[in-house]
Amino acid sequence: MSEEGESSNETSISRWWRKVAHRLGGGPRTRKELLDVLQEARDSQLMDADALAMFLGVLETDELQVRDIMVPRSQMVVVERDWSIEQLLPVVVESGHSRFPVIGDSRDEILGILLAKDLLRFSSSLPGVETGRFDLDRCLRPVSFVPESKRVNVLLKDFKRGRSHMAMVVDEYGGVAGLVTIEDVLEQIVGEIDDEYDDDDAARILKQDDRRFVVHGLTSIEEFNKYFGSHFPTEDYDTIGGLVVHRFGHMPKRGESVRIEGFGFNVQRADNRRVLQLQVTVAGE
């Protein structure tokens, strides 16, 4: 870049900062004023769209509650206290998760958290290991419980302070409503996180019963139509999540429902950018 170009850029930045200082007069007076400043920074190319989205994500964490981002009880991958190592390993490997709630007689009885890495020393491939001596109780880690109404920004502080990565979510009656991880919180700020264990080719449509299905928000409309024999148009939207958001007319939150051409769509998971998971109910004949 030439000296003239650098000087022009510095002048633009200085002018923007003077404008900010004049407007704020020592600090933002309202939330809207702060959002306007951030948008102006984006318009002035002082930050890109991804950086702006992260700023907005941070601001929204104090408005979201744990119930808005948790994994619902019905979708938790759990292990049972009396399982053998042979029963545990297939579940751990297939899910790809690193932490698992350990339950007693029901999903309301959470005994502790199992870390997948704690099972490595019981691998039958290791010399001298007797898998028959495996005792799940000795592998349990302490479990934390948080209310559904807890603010997400406060939860993040608790995770950092307690150096924990998972908490069980309880409803007002003390029953388990779901679970939440530090990754769920961070995804509200940086967007959905895919790791090396996420399979791009994994099934995006899972059947629960004859009428209910769990559908990933990024499922293409073409794939959805082929699976369900529906006829949703593919010209305007690529994904079923995009179609559902359009029908809502706003970014829906977990628990919101809409009906489209004989299909019921209930939002199971969503962040501030897109719908991540839907429960689809097919109308009875």
KADA-V15543 format. One record per residue. N is the residue number from 0. RES is the residue in one small letter. SS is DSSP state (H for helix, E for strand, L for the rest). NEAR is the number of other C-alpha atoms within 12 Angstrom. Layout:
N,RES,SS,NEAR ; N,RES,SS,NEAR
This chain:
0,m,L,8 ; 1,s,L,8 ; 2,e,H,9 ; 3,e,H,10 ; 4,g,H,11 ; 5,e,H,12 ; 6,s,H,13 ; 7,s,H,14 ; 8,n,H,18 ; 9,e,H,16 ; 10,t,H,15 ; 11,s,H,19 ; 12,i,H,22 ; 13,s,H,16 ; 14,r,H,16 ; 15,w,H,24 ; 16,w,H,21 ; 17,r,H,16 ; 18,k,H,17 ; 19,v,H,24 ; 20,a,H,16 ; 21,h,H,14 ; 22,r,H,18 ; 23,l,H,20 ; 24,g,L,13 ; 25,g,L,10 ; 26,g,L,14 ; 27,p,L,18 ; 28,r,L,14 ; 29,t,L,12 ; 30,r,H,15 ; 31,k,H,14 ; 32,e,H,17 ; 33,l,H,22 ; 34,l,H,24 ; 35,d,H,21 ; 36,v,H,31 ; 37,l,H,29 ; 38,q,H,24 ; 39,e,H,22 ; 40,a,H,25 ; 41,r,H,22 ; 42,d,H,17 ; 43,s,L,22 ; 44,q,L,18 ; 45,l,L,22 ; 46,m,L,19 ; 47,d,L,17 ; 48,a,H,19 ; 49,d,H,17 ; 50,a,H,20 ; 51,l,H,27 ; 52,a,H,25 ; 53,m,H,25 ; 54,f,H,26 ; 55,l,H,30 ; 56,g,H,28 ; 57,v,H,26 ; 58,l,H,23 ; 59,e,H,27 ; 60,t,L,31 ; 61,d,L,23 ; 62,e,L,21 ; 63,l,L,31 ; 64,q,E,29 ; 65,v,H,40 ; 66,r,H,36 ; 67,d,H,38 ; 68,i,H,44 ; 69,m,L,46 ; 70,v,E,35 ; 71,p,E,30 ; 72,r,H,25 ; 73,s,H,18 ; 74,q,H,22 ; 75,m,L,27 ; 76,v,L,28 ; 77,v,E,35 ; 78,v,E,37 ; 79,e,E,28 ; 80,r,L,30 ; 81,d,L,18 ; 82,w,L,21 ; 83,s,L,21 ; 84,i,H,29 ; 85,e,H,20 ; 86,q,H,19 ; 87,l,H,32 ; 88,l,H,28 ; 89,p,H,17 ; 90,v,H,22 ; 91,v,H,27 ; 92,v,H,20 ; 93,e,H,17 ; 94,s,H,22 ; 95,g,L,22 ; 96,h,L,27 ; 97,s,L,27 ; 98,r,E,37 ; 99,f,E,43 ; 100,p,E,43 ; 101,v,E,34 ; 102,i,E,28 ; 103,g,L,19 ; 104,d,L,13 ; 105,s,L,17 ; 106,r,L,31 ; 107,d,L,27 ; 108,e,L,24 ; 109,i,E,36 ; 110,l,E,30 ; 111,g,E,31 ; 112,i,E,36 ; 113,l,E,36 ; 114,l,E,31 ; 115,a,H,31 ; 116,k,H,20 ; 117,d,H,25 ; 118,l,H,30 ; 119,l,H,22 ; 120,r,H,20 ; 121,f,H,26 ; 122,s,L,22 ; 123,s,L,18 ; 124,s,L,11 ; 125,l,L,12 ; 126,p,L,10 ; 127,g,L,12 ; 128,v,L,15 ; 129,e,L,15 ; 130,t,H,23 ; 131,g,H,15 ; 132,r,H,17 ; 133,f,L,25 ; 134,d,L,20 ; 135,l,H,34 ; 136,d,H,23 ; 137,r,H,17 ; 138,c,H,26 ; 139,l,L,26 ; 140,r,E,24 ; 141,p,L,25 ; 142,v,L,27 ; 143,s,L,27 ; 144,f,E,34 ; 145,v,E,33 ; 146,p,E,29 ; 147,e,L,31 ; 148,s,L,24 ; 149,k,L,30 ; 150,r,E,25 ; 151,v,H,37 ; 152,n,H,28 ; 153,v,H,23 ; 154,l,H,40 ; 155,l,H,34 ; 156,k,H,20 ; 157,d,H,23 ; 158,f,H,25 ; 159,k,H,17 ; 160,r,H,11 ; 161,g,H,16 ; 162,r,L,16 ; 163,s,L,25 ; 164,h,L,31 ; 165,m,E,37 ; 166,a,E,40 ; 167,m,E,45 ; 168,v,E,38 ; 169,v,E,30 ; 170,d,L,23 ; 171,e,L,14 ; 172,y,L,11 ; 173,g,L,18 ; 174,g,L,21 ; 175,v,E,32 ; 176,a,E,33 ; 177,g,E,35 ; 178,l,E,43 ; 179,v,E,44 ; 180,t,E,36 ; 181,i,H,32 ; 182,e,H,30 ; 183,d,H,36 ; 184,v,H,43 ; 185,l,H,30 ; 186,e,H,31 ; 187,q,H,40 ; 188,i,H,32 ; 189,v,H,26 ; 190,g,L,26 ; 191,e,L,27 ; 192,i,L,18 ; 193,d,L,15 ; 194,d,L,12 ; 195,e,L,9 ; 196,y,L,16 ; 197,d,L,15 ; 198,d,L,13 ; 199,d,L,13 ; 200,d,L,11 ; 201,a,L,16 ; 202,a,L,19 ; 203,r,L,27 ; 204,i,E,28 ; 205,l,E,24 ; 206,k,E,20 ; 207,q,L,16 ; 208,d,L,12 ; 209,d,L,15 ; 210,r,L,20 ; 211,r,E,22 ; 212,f,E,28 ; 213,v,E,31 ; 214,v,E,37 ; 215,h,E,36 ; 216,g,L,35 ; 217,l,L,31 ; 218,t,L,32 ; 219,s,E,27 ; 220,i,H,31 ; 221,e,H,22 ; 222,e,H,25 ; 223,f,H,32 ; 224,n,H,20 ; 225,k,H,14 ; 226,y,H,21 ; 227,f,H,25 ; 228,g,L,15 ; 229,s,L,19 ; 230,h,L,19 ; 231,f,L,27 ; 232,p,L,19 ; 233,t,L,18 ; 234,e,L,13 ; 235,d,L,13 ; 236,y,L,20 ; 237,d,L,22 ; 238,t,E,31 ; 239,i,H,40 ; 240,g,H,38 ; 241,g,H,33 ; 242,l,H,33 ; 243,v,H,42 ; 244,v,H,34 ; 245,h,H,20 ; 246,r,H,21 ; 247,f,H,21 ; 248,g,L,11 ; 249,h,L,17 ; 250,m,L,24 ; 251,p,L,31 ; 252,k,L,31 ; 253,r,L,30 ; 254,g,L,22 ; 255,e,L,25 ; 256,s,E,24 ; 257,v,E,28 ; 258,r,E,21 ; 259,i,E,23 ; 260,e,L,18 ; 261,g,L,19 ; 262,f,E,28 ; 263,g,E,25 ; 264,f,E,38 ; 265,n,E,34 ; 266,v,E,37 ; 267,q,E,35 ; 268,r,E,39 ; 269,a,E,37 ; 270,d,L,38 ; 271,n,L,34 ; 272,r,L,27 ; 273,r,L,31 ; 274,v,E,40 ; 275,l,E,38 ; 276,q,E,40 ; 277,l,E,43 ; 278,q,E,39 ; 279,v,E,36 ; 280,t,E,28 ; 281,v,E,26 ; 282,a,L,17 ; 283,g,L,10 ; 284,e,L,6
